[in-house]
Amino acid sequence: LLVGSIWGVWHWPLILMGFNYPGYPLLGLVLMTLYTTGLAVVLGYAVLRSGSVLLSAYLHALNNQVVNFIVAMGFRPFDPAFSFDIGIYGLATLAIVALLVLRDPVMRRMLPWRQRQPR
């Protein structure tokens, strides 16, 4: 969650310049931070399951390329804040996936607040 939050803040200058969420500078900051936090959960899960950071790097690159390909094909959401890409609807879908990932036993063992302290 910390990595995802830092990753979101890393994107803030681009959001404030009008990328990703034109017309929504402040809402865009929140949406991008939520998006990167959810994606960090999924990518972190990929690292834990595969034992390698390479799968996570590949999935991150794939995520970026798919979005770039869709934009290059001419698709632009009518309202970026309410799109299924990185808008509110897409975040809702990503939240469901992240919650499912967090329920997996492999991920649950890794969460610091889920580990039992010895008595």
C-alpha positions as CSV (number, residue, x, y, z in Angstrom):
1,L,0.0,0.0,0.0
2,L,2.9,2.3,0.8
3,V,4.6,1.6,-2.6
4,G,1.3,2.3,-4.4
5,S,0.8,5.6,-2.6
6,I,4.3,6.7,-3.4
7,W,3.8,5.6,-7.0
8,G,0.6,7.7,-7.2
9,V,2.4,10.8,-5.8
10,W,5.1,10.2,-8.4
11,H,2.5,10.7,-11.1
12,W,1.1,13.9,-9.6
13,P,3.2,16.4,-11.7
14,L,1.8,14.8,-14.9
15,I,-1.7,14.9,-13.6
16,L,-1.4,18.6,-12.7
17,M,-0.1,19.2,-16.2
18,G,-3.3,17.8,-17.6
19,F,-2.4,14.3,-18.5
20,N,-4.8,11.4,-17.8
21,Y,-7.5,13.5,-16.2
22,P,-7.8,16.8,-18.2
23,G,-10.2,19.1,-16.5
24,Y,-9.9,17.2,-13.1
25,P,-6.6,18.2,-11.6
26,L,-7.5,17.5,-7.9
27,L,-9.8,14.6,-8.5
28,G,-7.1,13.2,-10.9
29,L,-4.6,13.2,-8.0
30,V,-6.9,11.1,-5.9
31,L,-7.9,8.8,-8.7
32,M,-4.3,8.2,-9.8
33,T,-3.2,7.5,-6.3
34,L,-6.0,5.0,-5.8
35,Y,-5.3,3.4,-9.1
36,T,-1.6,3.0,-8.4
37,T,-2.3,1.6,-4.9
38,G,-4.7,-1.0,-6.3
39,L,-2.3,-1.9,-9.1
40,A,0.6,-2.2,-6.5
41,V,-1.5,-4.8,-4.6
42,V,-1.9,-6.8,-7.8
43,L,1.7,-6.4,-8.9
44,G,2.9,-7.2,-5.4
45,Y,0.8,-10.4,-5.5
46,A,2.5,-11.3,-8.8
47,V,5.9,-11.0,-7.2
48,L,4.9,-13.1,-4.2
49,R,3.3,-15.8,-6.3
50,S,6.1,-16.0,-8.9
51,G,9.0,-15.3,-6.6
52,S,10.4,-12.8,-9.2
53,V,10.0,-9.1,-9.8
54,L,10.2,-9.8,-13.6
55,L,6.5,-10.8,-13.8
56,S,5.5,-7.6,-12.0
57,A,7.7,-5.5,-14.4
58,Y,6.2,-7.3,-17.4
59,L,2.6,-6.7,-16.1
60,H,3.4,-3.0,-15.5
61,A,4.8,-2.6,-19.0
62,L,1.8,-4.5,-20.4
63,N,-0.6,-2.2,-18.6
64,N,1.1,0.9,-20.0
65,Q,1.3,-0.6,-23.5
66,V,-2.4,-1.6,-23.6
67,V,-3.4,1.9,-22.6
68,N,-1.1,3.5,-25.1
69,F,-2.4,1.2,-27.9
70,I,-6.0,2.0,-27.1
71,V,-5.3,5.7,-27.2
72,A,-3.3,5.3,-30.4
73,M,-6.3,3.6,-32.0
74,G,-8.2,6.8,-31.3
75,F,-10.2,5.8,-28.2
76,R,-10.6,8.7,-25.8
77,P,-13.1,8.3,-23.0
78,F,-15.8,11.0,-23.0
79,D,-15.1,11.8,-19.4
80,P,-11.8,10.5,-18.1
81,A,-12.8,10.7,-14.4
82,F,-15.7,8.2,-15.1
83,S,-14.0,5.8,-17.5
84,F,-13.3,2.1,-17.2
85,D,-9.7,2.8,-17.9
86,I,-8.3,4.8,-14.9
87,G,-11.5,6.5,-13.9
88,I,-13.9,5.7,-11.1
89,Y,-15.5,2.7,-12.9
90,G,-12.1,1.2,-13.6
91,L,-11.1,1.8,-10.0
92,A,-14.1,0.0,-8.7
93,T,-13.2,-3.0,-10.9
94,L,-9.6,-2.8,-9.7
95,A,-10.7,-2.6,-6.1
96,I,-12.7,-5.8,-6.5
97,V,-9.6,-7.6,-7.9
98,A,-7.3,-6.1,-5.2
99,L,-9.7,-7.3,-2.5
100,L,-9.8,-10.8,-4.0
101,V,-6.0,-10.8,-4.1
102,L,-5.8,-9.7,-0.5
103,R,-8.0,-12.7,0.5
104,D,-5.5,-15.2,-1.0
105,P,-3.7,-17.2,1.7
106,V,-0.3,-16.4,0.1
107,M,-0.9,-12.7,0.4
108,R,-2.5,-12.9,3.8
109,R,0.6,-14.5,5.2
110,M,2.6,-11.6,4.0
111,L,0.5,-8.8,5.5
112,P,2.2,-7.5,8.6
113,W,-1.0,-6.8,10.5
114,R,-2.1,-10.4,9.9
115,Q,1.0,-12.0,11.5
116,R,0.7,-13.3,15.0
117,Q,3.1,-12.3,17.6
118,P,4.7,-15.0,19.7
119,R,3.5,-15.1,23.3
